[in-house]
Amino acid sequence: MSNLNNLTSKILNDAEEKKKYILADAEAQKDKIISKKTNRAEADKEEIITKANIEAEVKKARIISNAKLSVRNDMLRAKQDVISKVFNEAIEKLQNLSNGDYKYYVISTLDSLELDGTEVIIINEKDKDIFSNEFLEALNKELESKGKKGSITLNMEGKFNGGFILDRNGIQINNTFEALINSLRGELEFEVNKVLFD
């Protein structure tokens, strides 16, 4: 019986040893799994934080870029407003020319247009004193002395604020102050911008 007790005791001891080994192995596996999962969670956390930081930087850069663009657009708008004001003031100055300067502008412009003497000069009613009958007669006499017809007429129905429109057989040549300034604006805008803002 002692053999049976020894055998039973050995089996129990072996079972106890195996149990300890299995439990120790399970504990090691558990620690390994927990460590692996913890490391993975740390890596995921770092990746999430890195992505969040990158996204925050991108968003910050976009906000700054949009703000700079908005400020730039506001500045451009303000500059354009100032430039427009300068050109509008130029039109006002032309509209306030002395009668002598105004006549000089009209005569020199008409001289450059190579009149045939049959045109119609369209003016606004406000300028009828400047374009008097004497002015028209002198202009027609000068054209006749150059061998041209000399039958220019006036039309005072212009709906503009200064300058004139020359009608030559239905073709109109716009010499109003607004047209003059607008035609020069493209050429002068850069220079005006330089003078005002540099």
KAPEKA-V86949 format. One record per run of one state. SS is the DSSP state (A for helix, B for strand, O for the rest). FROM is the first residue (numbers start at 1). LEN is the number of residues. If there is no record, write none. Layout:
# KAPEKA-V86949
<<SS | FROM | LEN> <SS | FROM | LEN>>
This chain:
# KAPEKA-V86949
<<O | 1 | 1> <A | 2 | 94> <O | 96 | 3> <A | 99 | 14> <O | 113 | 7> <B | 120 | 3> <O | 123 | 2> <A | 125 | 3> <O | 128 | 5> <A | 133 | 13> <O | 146 | 7> <B | 153 | 3> <O | 156 | 7> <B | 163 | 6> <O | 169 | 2> <B | 171 | 6> <A | 177 | 21> <O | 198 | 1>>
